[in-house]
Amino acid sequence: MSPASVVTPPHDLELSLSYNDGALFSLSWCVGGSRIVYDTDSTEVAAALLRRRVEMTLDEFTACLIEELPLGPAQVFAIVADLAQCGFFGAGAPHASRHEWIRFGWADALAAHRATASSGPVPLRSGQPRRYRPESDDIISLPKPVPLTAHYGEVRSRRRTHRDFQGSTASLVDVATIAAWALPKEQPLVGYFLFDGLEHESAPSQRFATYAYDPDSHGLTFVSATDEIREWSSLLWGQTFGNGAPVGFVLAVDWRQYMWTYRTPRAYRWVFSDFGSSMHRAITVANALGLNAFQTASIDDSRVCALLKLDPGVVYPGYWANFGRTSAV
Ligand SMILES: Cc1cc2nc3c(=O)[nH]c(=O)nc-3n(C[C@H](O)[C@H](O)[C@H](O)COP(=O)(O)O)c2cc1C
């Protein structure tokens, strides 16, 4: 690149705190679908780069930095060479897909998507945080899971999303079996079972009651009960498909476990794959037991968090299912 080349700084330059130990700020931008990160410890360098928005020659760009920064010319030349090497001047026009995301009002999601692009995991650290468990002495011991006798191929062939649960039933053995399969101890997920009229001696008198599954004791820890909820649809943005089902099931993520295990923001996306695989297990097991399932990720966050007494920045509920045994399976 010659000093007279016309250069355009990236149109989508963003500033964040650096994820890399030893660096203070990250400036990032996209080239095509890839995200490029330039780390600096200098507030002045970060600010000067963020100010550069217009086309100019490389010479003019360098002269601006020499004027603005409390650095000698040799240091500025080195910074400009670093920037050129990592593609600061070659980003080109915004990628067409960017406009689509913004046009549909997905600018927030685009920012999250971009912020987590091109980041790989770093090795495990010591000091795993304690797994999140709600505190309560009110615990229901679950019965032993029953062995699954149905043939996998047969279960798979009749699996369909179910949308009519009126008059359906379920037992604690069903819950115990689904929980034991879907939520093994080492999972960084927290599973909640919600009951619409649980028939059990220690069940609260209110209609809707929520419990967290504790894989260590294979028990349910009481979380909350309410008379204010009449139908599952009031937690699902009005979707009525699960109404009438005796059991709701919520998968939530324990963020600290993820943050500790994978020190990369990309792990944010892996949470959703884990939700999917764990729910797939839950649904398959439910089907094997003769229950039907309706699943949705369209959860009313604040209502479900209030019911489960969760701060979504600590434990976030992301995937929902209703289970019930109807006469025609
Ligand atoms: C992640 C996920 C979320 C879903 N969310 C909804 C939903 O919000 N509303 C709905 O009616 N169906 C929802 N479904 C059900 C799908 O629409 C359904 O699975 C699809 O129509 C395929 O039908 P099948 O499951 O009978 O094969 C969801 C399915 C999945 C896997």
The ligand as an SDF file (V2000), in Angstrom:
LIG
                    3D

 31 33  0  0  0  0  0  0  0  0999 V2000
  -36.8250  -24.5800   18.7860 C   0  0  0  0  0  0  0  0  0  0  0  0
  -38.2730  -24.7880   18.4320 C   0  0  0  0  0  0  0  0  0  0  0  0
  -39.1800  -23.7970   18.7420 C   0  0  0  0  0  0  0  0  0  0  0  0
  -40.4960  -23.9330   18.3850 C   0  0  0  0  0  0  0  0  0  0  0  0
  -41.3510  -22.9500   18.6950 N   0  0  0  0  0  0  0  0  0  0  0  0
  -42.6390  -23.0440   18.3220 C   0  0  0  0  0  0  0  0  0  0  0  0
  -43.5570  -22.0140   18.5820 C   0  0  0  0  0  0  0  0  0  0  0  0
  -43.1940  -21.0170   19.1950 O   0  0  0  0  0  0  0  0  0  0  0  0
  -44.8340  -22.1440   18.1540 N   0  0  0  0  0  0  0  0  0  0  0  0
  -45.2400  -23.2580   17.4760 C   0  0  0  0  0  0  0  0  0  0  0  0
  -46.4000  -23.3360   17.0930 O   0  0  0  0  0  0  0  0  0  0  0  0
  -44.3970  -24.2720   17.2320 N   0  0  0  0  0  0  0  0  0  0  0  0
  -43.1150  -24.1920   17.6330 C   0  0  0  0  0  0  0  0  0  0  0  0
  -42.2450  -25.2170   17.3870 N   0  0  0  0  0  0  0  0  0  0  0  0
  -42.7800  -26.4130   16.7800 C   0  0  0  0  0  0  0  0  0  0  0  0
  -42.5010  -26.4420   15.2980 C   0  0  0  0  0  0  0  0  0  0  0  0
  -43.3230  -25.5340   14.6560 O   0  0  0  0  0  0  0  0  0  0  0  0
  -42.7430  -27.8410   14.8410 C   0  0  0  0  0  0  0  0  0  0  0  0
  -41.7900  -28.6050   15.4470 O   0  0  0  0  0  0  0  0  0  0  0  0
  -42.6630  -27.9600   13.3510 C   0  0  0  0  0  0  0  0  0  0  0  0
  -43.8730  -27.5140   12.8570 O   0  0  0  0  0  0  0  0  0  0  0  0
  -42.3440  -29.3780   12.9290 C   0  0  0  0  0  0  0  0  0  0  0  0
  -43.4000  -30.2290   13.2770 O   0  0  0  0  0  0  0  0  0  0  0  0
  -43.1540  -31.6130   14.0520 P   0  0  0  0  0  0  0  0  0  0  0  0
  -42.4570  -31.2600   15.3340 O   0  0  0  0  0  0  0  0  0  0  0  0
  -44.5110  -32.2070   14.2300 O   0  0  0  0  0  0  0  0  0  0  0  0
  -42.2600  -32.4580   13.1750 O   0  0  0  0  0  0  0  0  0  0  0  0
  -40.9240  -25.1100   17.7350 C   0  0  0  0  0  0  0  0  0  0  0  0
  -40.0150  -26.1030   17.4430 C   0  0  0  0  0  0  0  0  0  0  0  0
  -38.7130  -25.9680   17.7890 C   0  0  0  0  0  0  0  0  0  0  0  0
  -37.7440  -27.0810   17.4510 C   0  0  0  0  0  0  0  0  0  0  0  0
  1  2  1  0
  2  3  1  0
  2 30  2  0
  3  4  2  0
  4  5  1  0
  4 28  1  0
  5  6  2  0
  6  7  1  0
  6 13  1  0
  7  8  2  0
  7  9  1  0
  9 10  1  0
 10 11  2  0
 10 12  1  0
 12 13  2  0
 13 14  1  0
 14 15  1  0
 14 28  1  0
 15 16  1  0
 16 17  1  0
 16 18  1  0
 18 19  1  0
 18 20  1  0
 20 21  1  0
 20 22  1  0
 22 23  1  0
 23 24  1  0
 24 25  2  0
 24 26  1  0
 24 27  1  0
 28 29  2  0
 29 30  1  0
 30 31  1  0
M  END
$$$$
